[in-house]
């Protein structure tokens, strides 16, 4: 519930005026509905009583009729305004919430970004934000409006009918509703969470089927995977049907509660009328008003069904937003040197060193090559320098400031890390490069493409408008690798970390690319993890690991 309240506070902060107006109109709608039924019951009973005693000719039918028409039309207009305000405010608040989440992810530490990689996680994050629209519309505002209406009805019934019926209405509706909703939530919340998880599983399996259909068909597994998707669909449908049954049972329980409340109000009204304490028309007013208050709890049936889903979504989104407040702050200037002192690293969740005692210093314009067999820790050293890998011992400093004390955003500006496997998204070459520098000019992009030996190749195609498919389809492995390298160079970092930068390239192209890197960034510090002698040959120094 704490996460739900946190998200609602954000929604309220973004759209306070519209939400308050919507809440006020929600109360107006419920009050007008209860008053409409109460006045109608009083009017019919009073008119009948007047006719029985021969006073029908002098009974005022005009003012009650006008009041009933006013309440009916006013309730319709208030309902329209309430829906317009609250839905518009919720959609606008979710828009700003999405921006908050994206901003937090853009500035999050690498360890957090690793957790949200992949289409499944992003699809879940999108679905979580969509699920949060019910917090205001189906949970908080209906509860607030119901409580306000019940308290107002209590005061009016006490004044017009008497304390016994007013107290019975208030305590009965609040206590009975709380009991019904508590039991329903206990059964619905876990099913709602399971149904949401099943929906994500179905979506993931279906995406895998669509994306891998060619490969599955080639291996004769397409039918098996389709059956795998159907199993997920059946489980999701089964859980949804179970959730629907719980929602219907909640509605049935609310109907039973309304019948009990109406019966009790009728009995109290009859007893009071027989005792001469109130007129029969007033007793009818109390009965119909109590019956009309069933509308105050009816919207909560949907909230019960969605509560588990909304709680999980709010918890995950709140955790994502929390990371935005924990981004390291500190050093923001560009580094003037790199110092690694007695560095020791271990695998994640292990205390056994994979390497230790690594010490070196690097000045602007220098290149360092880390060599050694696969698995000796070259990539881990690069990740540690970039702040992506925890240190077992030692210290890494940029410009005499430890990496951990750098402002996260400033560190990403100063340091660029190109791992062995980098991703290209569908789009043009221009789109791929502008991920590194959105305002880069065409001349700057052609210059960096020249540095990685892609200039001539793209000139024979559509140039910067050359269209790439998902994962860089349309380019060979070496060409895609060089394009990701160009994207890294375009950032013009003070420290460039390259993991196997010429893997998959022939010697002539690799030599040209290595020379182009240094020519494009003459003053940058470069650290390379290398398997090939050609890369080590371009370095000022070499450190052998393993």
Buried (B, 14 or more C-beta within 10 A) or exposed (E): EEBBEBBBEBBBEBBEEBBEBBBBBBBBBBBBBBBBBBBBBBBBBBBBBBEEEEEEEEBEEEEBEEBBEBBBEBBEBBBEBBBBBBBEBBEBBBEBBBEBBEEBBEBBBBEBBEEBEEEBEEBBBEBBBEBBBBBBBBBBBBBBBBEBBBEBBBEBBBEBBBEBBBBBBBEBBBEBBEEBBEBBBEBBBEBBBBBBBBBBBBBBBBBBBEEBEEEBEEEEEBEEBBEBBEEBBEBBEEBBEBBEEBBEBBBEBBEEBBEEBBEBBBEBBEBBBEEEBBBBBBBBBBBBBBBBBBBBBBBBBBBBBBBBBBBBBBBBBBEBBEBBEEBBEEBEEBBEBBBBBEBBBBEEEEEEBBBBEBEBEBEBEBBBBBBBEEEBBBBBBBBBBBBBBEBBEBEBBBBEBBBBEBBBBBBBBBBBBBBEEBEBEBBBBBBBBBBBBEEBEEEBBBBBBBBBBBBEBBEEEEBBEBEBEEEBEBBEEBBBBBBBBBBBBBBBBBBBBBBBBBBBBEEEBBBBBBEBBBEBBEEBBBBBBBBBEBBBEBBEEBBEBE
